Amino acid sequence: MERTELQLRSLTPFVFTLLMVLVSAIPWHIPNFVPITPLFSVMAIYYWSIYRPDKLPYVATFALGLLHDLLTGTPLGLSALVYLLLQSILSSQRTFFHGKPFLVVWWGFSLVMPVFVLVSWVIASLYYNTFLPPLPFVIQAVLTMLLYPLFALLLIMMHRHMMRGT
């Protein structure tokens, strides 16, 4: 029984990120603007890549990216590519962020987010063979960066719960 509980807890990063992919597929309507959704899945991938990369392997991240593309209608493979890029960058910087104060981690997220959105915008523009308006991407990045502290509190609580009993 205890072993099963530990195994289920070890699935927390994947299951939570999966839920965030599903939530990210729901457009938020900002009055007088195009529907924009914060990148909840990117927040989750960022967090787990720093604190529990062993519980969110690259193959899971790839599958989550493909699911995101299928749900949102973005070019198939776009999210998978940028999710994997994000995860591999964080893998190389994990030792820098791990154990640092929250403001340093948030600062890192605030540096990564514009790059993530820029790469997504360029790839999407190339895919559709047109210059997509950048403003929705910029607003999505800013909204995601501003929501990260609240989201991180939830992730920290989940991480603590996951670690209990191990």
C-alpha positions in Angstrom: 0.0 0.0 0.0 2.8 2.5 1.0 4.7 1.6 -2.2 1.7 2.3 -4.4 1.2 5.6 -2.7 4.9 6.5 -3.3 4.5 5.5 -7.0 1.4 7.7 -7.3 3.2 10.6 -5.7 6.1 10.2 -8.1 3.6 10.8 -11.0 2.6 14.2 -9.6 4.8 16.2 -11.9 3.5 14.5 -15.1 -0.2 14.4 -14.0 -0.1 18.0 -12.9 1.6 19.2 -16.1 -1.0 17.1 -18.1 -3.8 19.0 -16.3 -2.0 22.3 -17.1 -1.9 21.4 -20.8 -5.6 20.8 -20.7 -6.2 24.1 -18.8 -3.9 25.9 -21.3 -6.1 24.8 -24.1 -9.0 26.9 -22.7 -8.9 30.4 -24.1 -9.3 33.3 -21.7 -11.3 36.2 -23.1 -9.8 39.6 -22.4 -12.4 42.3 -23.4 -11.7 43.9 -26.8 -8.8 41.5 -27.5 -8.1 38.1 -29.0 -8.5 35.1 -26.6 -5.2 34.6 -24.7 -4.3 31.8 -22.3 -1.4 31.9 -19.8 1.1 29.2 -20.5 0.3 27.1 -17.4 2.1 24.1 -18.9 5.3 26.1 -19.4 5.2 27.2 -15.8 4.9 23.6 -14.7 7.6 22.4 -17.0 9.9 25.2 -15.8 9.3 24.3 -12.1 9.6 20.5 -12.5 12.7 20.8 -14.7 14.4 22.6 -11.9 13.2 20.7 -8.9 12.3 17.2 -10.1 13.6 16.6 -13.6 13.7 12.9 -12.9 9.9 12.9 -12.6 9.2 14.6 -15.9 11.3 12.9 -18.5 11.8 14.3 -22.0 9.5 11.7 -23.6 6.7 12.8 -21.3 7.4 16.5 -22.1 7.3 15.6 -25.8 4.0 13.8 -25.5 2.5 16.7 -23.5 3.6 19.1 -26.2 2.0 17.0 -28.9 -1.2 16.9 -26.9 -1.2 20.6 -26.5 -0.8 21.1 -30.2 -3.7 18.7 -30.9 -6.0 20.5 -28.4 -5.2 24.0 -29.5 -4.7 23.6 -33.3 -1.2 24.9 -33.3 1.2 23.3 -35.8 1.8 19.7 -34.7 5.2 19.5 -33.0 5.5 23.2 -32.2 4.8 22.9 -28.5 6.7 19.6 -28.3 9.8 21.3 -29.8 9.7 24.4 -27.6 8.8 22.4 -24.5 11.9 20.2 -25.1 14.0 23.2 -25.8 12.9 24.8 -22.5 13.5 21.6 -20.6 17.0 21.1 -22.1 18.0 24.7 -21.4 16.8 24.3 -17.8 18.6 21.0 -17.5 21.9 22.8 -18.2 21.1 25.6 -15.7 19.4 23.5 -13.0 22.3 23.7 -10.6 22.2 27.5 -10.8 18.5 27.7 -9.9 18.2 24.9 -7.5 18.3 26.1 -3.9 18.2 29.8 -4.9 15.6 32.2 -3.4 12.3 32.4 -5.2 13.1 35.9 -6.7 16.1 34.4 -8.5 13.9 31.5 -9.9 11.2 34.0 -10.9 13.9 36.2 -12.6 15.0 33.2 -14.5 11.5 32.4 -15.6 11.1 36.1 -16.7 14.2 35.7 -18.9 13.1 32.3 -20.3 9.5 33.3 -21.1 10.2 36.0 -23.7 12.6 33.6 -25.5 10.1 30.8 -25.4 7.4 33.0 -26.8 9.7 34.5 -29.5 10.7 31.0 -30.7 7.0 30.0 -30.7 6.0 33.1 -32.7 8.8 32.7 -35.2 8.0 29.0 -35.8 4.3 29.7 -36.1 4.9 32.6 -38.5 7.1 30.4 -40.7 4.6 27.5 -40.5 1.7 29.7 -41.6 3.9 31.6 -44.1 2.8 34.9 -42.8 3.9 37.5 -40.2 1.6 36.8 -37.3 0.8 39.7 -35.1 3.3 39.6 -32.1 1.1 41.4 -29.6 -1.0 38.4 -28.5 2.3 36.5 -28.0 3.7 39.4 -25.9 0.6 39.7 -23.8 0.6 35.9 -23.3 4.2 36.1 -22.1 3.6 39.0 -19.7 0.5 37.4 -18.3 2.3 34.1 -17.7 5.3 35.9 -16.0 2.9 37.8 -13.7 1.0 34.7 -12.7 4.1 32.6 -12.1 4.4 33.5 -8.4 0.9 32.4 -7.6 1.3 29.3 -9.6 4.7 28.5 -8.0 3.0 28.5 -4.5 0.7 25.7 -5.7 3.7 23.8 -7.2 5.7 24.2 -4.0 2.8 22.8 -1.9 2.4 19.9 -4.3 6.1 19.2 -4.3 6.2 19.2 -0.5 3.2 16.8 -0.4 4.9 14.6 -3.0 8.1 14.4 -0.9 6.3 13.4 2.3 6.9 9.8 3.1 9.9 9.4 0.8 
